[in-house]
Amino acid sequence: MDDLNAHTLAESDSYAIWTTVEDNGETIFHLELGSVTLHFFQEEWEELVGLLESASSDDNGGGKARSSSKKRR
């Protein structure tokens, strides 16, 4: 990651989150989940963080129950 001028935000034994800044100045967030890495633009990252915060703060201990009529993606 050093050659990309990456800034590590958090990491554990299995996961890591870091940022890089593109030549045009846009920050890219990278979420490494084992052998898979997801890349997010700022707006996408903020939406994901909000979704995770919502799921973790739910009174039921995580996530809202989905109705059986909704398809999972």
N, C-alpha and C positions, 0 to 999 in steps of 0.2 A: 504493500500500500504506500510506502514512502515515496516511490517514484511518481505517484499521482498527486502528491501534496495533499494527502488525505488527513482528515482530523477525526480521530476516534471519539465517538460520543459515549459509547458503552459497549462492554463485551463481557461474555461469560465463557464457560468451557465450551458451549455449543453454538453460541450466537454472537453476532457483532453488528453494530450500527456505526457507520462512518459517513462523512461527507467529503465531497470533492467540489471544486469550483471550476466550471467550464471556462474556456477562453472568453466567452461572451459575458462572464460574470455570474451566470446562473448556478446556484447551489444544487447539487444532486445528492440525495440521501440514498445510501446503500444499506440494505438490510440482509445480512448473511444468515441463512438458516441451514446450518450444516453444509451440504453441497450445492445449495441453491442460493443465489443472490438476487434480490429484487431491487430495482432502481426506481426512485421516485423524484419527480420535480417537486418544488416547494409546496405547491397547492395540493398535490396528491399526498404528500407526506402529512400535511396538516389535517387532511381529511382522515387518513389512516389513524393518526394519533387520537383524533377526536372519537373515532369509532372504538378504538381500544379503551380509551378512558371511559366512554359510555358503558361498554361491556363490563369493565372491572368495577364500576361504581354502582351497578344495578343491585337492588336490594335482594335479589334472589341468588346472589353469590356469583354472578357472571353471566351476562348475556340475557337478552329477552327471549322468551320462548317463541318459537316460530309456529305459526298455525300450520296444520298439515296440508292446507291448500296451497301453500307457497312452495315453489320448487327451489331446491338448494342448487347453488351454482358450483 
